[in-house]
Amino acid sequence: MFEVPSSLKLLLSRFNVAHQQASHFHSLRYVQQDSLGLSVTRNVVDPPRRHRSCGVMLCVRVNGNEAFAATSDLTEKGLEQAYDQALLLAHAMGQRALLSLPPLQGAAVHSEYRSPSLAQALPDAAHWLDVLRGESAKVPQHERLVNWSASLNITDTQQLYVDSTGSEIASHKRLFFPELDVTAFDGQQSQRRTWAIARQGGSELVHASGFIGQIEQVADQALQLLAAPNTPEGPRDLLLMPDQMILQIHESIGHPLELDRILGDERNYAGTSFVTQDMFGSYQYGSPLLNVSFDPQVPDELASYSHDDEGTPAHKHLLIEAGVLKRPLGGALSQARSGLDGVANSRACDWNRPPIDRMANLNVEPGDQSLAQMIGNIEHGILMATNRSWSIDQARNKFQFGCEWAQLIENGELAGVVKNPNYRGISSQFWRNLSAVGDRSTFEVMGTPNCGKGEPNQAVTVGHASPPCVFSQIDVFGGQA
């Protein structure tokens, strides 16, 4: 059963029915978010962090004009006041609106989405603190290991969407973010090594992910980096592991393909895009090996859902197929503005924000090579893993990214560890240098909890899944020793 209190669910439904006779469209989106943050630093338990956010966003569309109003007053009076405010704003827009939206039509939708394993009881905070203390205690006693932590954040989000067509769409998502962090310092320089996953589901994710016992390897790699030489400079074949691929996908495919950004709405906050509307259907975004999907149906990926926050059903679509740009990341509003087919990705971070075009699950589809094959086919290259820094221009085109971990590849074999690895390129050229894509056995589901966009800002979770990928002749270089 969906966990929204029955009294509130009844109130929302009754309110919705009472306004269905109006000539305009309206929707209500109730959201309750509960989060728990736990961490242990240097074997000392940090204060737990709990947060709850709860409220309703109302949307009203009148004569092609759409307006929003939000409230945390979950009474009939509170809903009426928010509804009246949105209705007043929609009427006030009059002839000043930039776009006249088409009337919404279609049959009512009834749907429910739940994260995997929600039926299983969730252990309490004391259990998780015991797990984190156990991991923290495994860090070796070494004079150069100066700081370390083990943490876990859990977010539980319940949402109920109803609208004047009679639709009722419920979802309940539980997200887990376990992370390990170790810093080594030799008196002159420091090196940091981290490990993290981000998925939705039940508590089994923490144990099945490899989190337990991982911190010893993380600490060992931090020490290896201290003793390693700096990354050499010059063109090399670049093997990016999945935990760095997610950043590459996010910054140089995801954000450039957001349709509201392409239409110019993001100039003030995070730049525009080098992609233009006329590129779809013909532009060679990458090599023929590149296939990128919007896929909201991967069970444990962060942004899997049945419908977006405007009630649009979500299905898998290829955005890039055999390297050719096919479809943008644009929800219903941007599709109406541009005339392009998009996807169901109108998303909001909470009840007090309207939905906008956002990345959701954005994945590179698997290829046909094992990790051993990819390494074996590289004569002069470098493997990089785990993002450390990123910089990209306002058009999401020129970029420079840094990683935590790197190993040289010489004559088809992994060679020594090198530190401070960086690489740079241009999005419109970088993906055309894609020369190998890992197979299904190398494919990893990951994601990020804090993709920011919009004014006022919205930080949302984004899922990314990818195999390792090889890019030919990329400019790599080291940082400060």
N, C-alpha and C positions, 0 to 999 in steps of 0.2 A: 504494500500500500504506500501511496505517496504521503510524505510526512507533514505536509502543510497542515496546520491545525484546521480541523473540520469547520470550526466556527468562522475562521477567516476565509476558507475556501467557499463556504456558503455565502458570506458577505460579498466576495468578489463576483460570484455567479449571479447573485440577486441584483447587484449593482449593474452588471453587464446586461442582464435581461431588461432591467428598467429603462435602459438607454438604447436598446436595439431598434426602437421605432423611429429614432431620429434619422434624418435624411443623410447624415454624414457617417463616416467610418470612425470607430474608436477602438483602442486596445488598452489593456492593463497588463503590466508585467510585474508580478510580485517576486522579490528576491530576498532570501535570507542567507547570509554568508557567515560561517563560523570558522575561525582559524585558531590553531594552536601551534606555538613555536617553542621548541625545546632545544637546549644546547648545553654541552659540557666543554669547558675550555680549560686546558691544562689540568684535567682531572677534577675541576671544580664545577659544580652545577650552577648554571646561570639562572636568573629569575625567569620562570615560565612566562610566556606572553599569550594572552587570550584576547580575541576581538570578535565582536558580533556586529553585523550591519543588517538592517532590515527595513524595507520600505517598498513603495509601489511607484512605478513610472506610468503615467497616462499619456497616450498619444491620441490626438484628434485631427482628422483630415476633413476640411470643409472647402468645397469649390476648388479643389486642387492644391490647397494650402495646408501644410502639416505643422502642428505645434505640439510641444511637450510641456508637462508639468509633473513634478515629483513630490512625494510626501512620505514622511515617516509616521504620520497620524493614521493608523489603520482602523479608523472608525468610519461609519457611514458619512458623518459630517466631513471628516478629513478627505475622503475620496471625492465627495461632491465639490469641495472647495478646489481641489486640484483639477477636477474635470472642468469646472467653470473657468478656471484660469487658462487652461489649454484651449478651450473653446473661444475665449475672448481673444487670445493671441492669434488663433487661426483666422478669425474674422478681421482682426486689425491689420493683418498682412495685406489684405485686399489685393490691389493691383501691383503692389510692391514686390511680390514674390518673384524669384528668379526662374522658377519652374512650376508649371501647373501639372500636378501629379494625376495620373489616371485614376478613376474610381476603382476600388478593389472589388473583385468579384470572385466567385468560386464557392465550392461546398465547404461546410464546416469541417475542421480537422480535429480529431481526438487522438492524442498520442502521449506516450510516456517513455522517457529514457532514463536508465539507471546505469551508473558505473558498475563494472563487474564486482562481484563478491560483497555487495552492500549488505546482504542478508547475514553475513558473518559478524559476530560481535567485535567491536573495536577495542583493543586493550586500552587501559587507562594510562594517564600520563606517567604514573609511577613505573609501569612496565617499560615504557619507552626510555625513561631516564636511566633505568637499570641497563638497558641495551647500550645507550650512549656512553654511560660510565665504563662499561666493559670494553667498548672500542677505544675510548680515550686511554685507558690503562694499558693498552697493547703497544702504544708508542714506545720504542726503545729508549732507554736512558742514555742519551748521547749529548755531549756538551754543545754540539752544534744544532741540535733540534730545540729551538727556542720558543716556538709557539705551535699549538695544535688545537683542533676542536672537532667535535662530532655533533651534528645537529640534525633535527628533523622538524619539518613544517608540514602540517596537515590542514587542508582546507576543505570544508564541507559546504556545498552550495545547493540550496533547494530553490527552484524557480517554478512559477506557474504563470502561463500566458493565456489570457482570454481576450476575445475580441467580438465585435458586433456581428460577425458572420456566424457566431456560435462556436468558434474554435476553442478548444481547451487543450493546451500542450504543457505537460509537466516534465520536469527533469530533476534528477538528484545525482550530483557528481561529488566524488570524494577524490582529492588529489594528494599525492605523497611526494615530498621533496627531501630525501635524505642526502646529506652532504658531509664530506670529510675534507679537512684543510690542515696542511702541515707546512711550517716555514722553517728553513734551515739558514743559519747565519754563521759566517766564519770570522767575523770581526771587521770585514771590509765590504762584503756583498751578501745579499740574501737571495734565496730561491724559494719559491712557493709552489707547492704541488697540491692539486685538489682532485676530488672525485665526486660526482653527483649524478643523480638521475631525476627524472620528473615524469610521473605517470599517474593515471587514474586507475582506481580499483580498491582492493582491500589491503589489509595489513600484511598479507603474504608477499606483497611487492618488495617490502624492505628486506625480507629474508631471501627471496628468490633473486634479488638483483645482484648479489655478491657484496652487499654492504658489510656484512659480518666478516671480519677478518681482513678487510681491504686496507685498513689504515697502516698496517705494517709495510705493505708495498708502497703506499703513498709516501711514507716517511723515507723509505730507502731511496726512492726516486728523487726526493728533494735533496738528499745527501749526494747522490750521483751528479745532480746538476751543479752543485757547488764545485765539484772537482772537474767538471767538463770544460773543454775549450769552447770559445765563442763560435756561433754559427758562421761558416764561411759565406762570402758574398759572391753572387754571380748566378747565372741561369742554371737551373736544375729541374729535372722532373720532380714534381711535388706529389707525394702521397698523403692525402688528408684523411685522418681517421674520423669515424662518425661523430665524435664529440666536438670536432672542429668543423665538419661539414655542416652541422646544424647552424652555425654562425654564418657560414658562407651562403647557405640557402636563404637564411633569414634576411641578411642585409642586401645581397646582390640579386636575389630573385623575388623574395616575398615583398619587401617594401616597394621595389620598382613596379611591381604588377598590381599594387592596390589602385583600384580605378579612380577613387576620389583624389588620390595623389596625382594621377595622370591628368585628371580634369583640372588640377590647379588648386585644390582645397588645402594642401598642406604646405604652402609656401612659407608661412610665418613660423612654423614650428620645427619641421624636420625636412625641409626641402621638397622638391618636386620629384620628377623621374625622367630619366633619359628615354623612357618608352613613350611612344605616341600612339594615338588611336589607330592610325593607319598601318601600324606594324602587325596587327593581329591577323593571322592567317597566312603570312608570308615571311616574316622576319626570322632569319637564322640566328636564334638566341644562343645556341650551343652546337656542339658537334652532334652527329646523328646518334651518338650513344646516350644523349641527355633526354630523359623522360621524367617530367615533374608532375605530380598529381596533387590536387586538393582532395583529401580523402577523410571525411568525417566518420568513417565506419571502421577504423582500426580500434578494437575494443579498449586497449589500455593506453592509447595516446591521449595527451592532455586535452585536446580540443575536439574530441569525438562527441557528436550530438545528433539527435534526429531532426531538429529544426533550429534555425538561427533565431535571434531575439526579435525578429519581426514575423515569426511564424512560417517562414519559407522552408519547405522540406529540403534536407541536405543529402546530396548524392556525390559520389566520386566523379571527378572530371580530370582529364589531362589538360594542364595549362600549357605545357610544352611537350610536344610529341616528336620524337626523332630529331630533336634540336629546333624545331619550328614552333614559334610562339602562336598559341591557339586561342587562349581565353584569359581574361583578366580576373583579378580578385575583386569583384564588384558585386554588391548586394542590389536589392530591388531598386533603390533610389538612383544609384549610379548607372544601373542598366537603363532605366528610363531616360536619364540625361544623355547617355552616350549612344544608345541604340545597339550596344554590344551585349552578347550573352555573357553572363557572369556566373557566380556561384552563390550559395546560401551562406554568406559570411558577414551579415550585418550583426555585429556583436557589441555588447556594452560590458563595462567592467563591473557595474553594480546597478542598484535600483535608481540611483540619482544621476545617471548618465544615459543619454539616448544612444541607440546603436549606430555605429559607423562601420565603414569597410575595414575589416581586420583580417590579418592572416588567421588561419585556424590550424588544421593539420596540413602541412605543406611538406611533401616527401619527394625524394629522389628515388625512382623505382629501381629495383635491383637489376644488375647486369649479369654477366656470365663468367666472372673470374673469381677464384678463391683469393684470399689474402696472400697466400704463398705464391700463387701465380703472378699477382701484381708486383710483388717484391722481386720475384725472379726475372721479370721482364725489364727491370730498370737497371741500366748500366751506371748512371751517374745521377743520384737523386737524394731526396731527403724525405723522411716521414715526420709529420707534425701532428700533434694531438693537443686538445684541451685549450680553448681560447683564453688568452690573457688580456688582450687589448684590441680595440677596433677603432678605425677611423674611415669615414667614407664621405664623399662630397655631397653637396646639396641635391645633385641629380641622381644620387645612388649609383654612381658610375665608377669613378676612380676610388680605389680603396687601399688601405694598408692594415694588415691584421697581424697580431703577434700571438704566439702560442707558449704554453708552459714547457712542453716536452718535445724533443726532436732526436732522431737518430739518422745518421748518414746511411745511404744505400750505395754500395759500390759493387759492380759486377754481379748484380742479382742477390746480394746478401746484405743483411743489416750490419752496419759497422758501429762506430762509437757514438755515444751520446754527445750531443752538443747543446749549449744553453742559449737562451735569449733568441729563439728563432722567430723570424718575421718574414712575411712575403707581401708583395704588392702586385696590383694589376688594374685592369679596367674591365668592368663587368661585361661590357659588350664584346670583349675579346677573350676574356678569361675562360668562359664556358665553352668557347669554340676549341680550346686547347684540351678539352676533356678527352683522354685517350684510353681509359680503362675504368670500368665500374664493377664493384664487387657483387658477388652473387647473393642469393637469399641467405646463405649461411653466415654472411658478414653483416647483414642488415640489422640495425639497432634502432629501437624506438626511444626517443629522447624528447627534449623540449626545454622551454624557458618559462619561468613564472612571471616575468615582468617586462613584457614588451610595451613600451610607452608610445602614445600617439594621441593627437587631438588637443583641442583647447576648449574647456579645461581638460587637463591630462587624463587619459585612461590607461591604466596598466593592466593588461590581460595576459592570461596564459596562452602559449602557442605551442603546438606539437610539431616536432620535426622528426622524421625517420629517414635513415640513409645508410647505404653501405659505404665503405671506404672508396675513394675515387682518386685517380691519377690524372694530373694535369701536366702537359709537356712544356718544358722550357719556361719555367716561371722564375721571376726575379726574386731571389731569397737573400736575406742578409741578417747579420746579428745585431744585437743591441749593445748597450754599454756593458762592459765586463764587470 
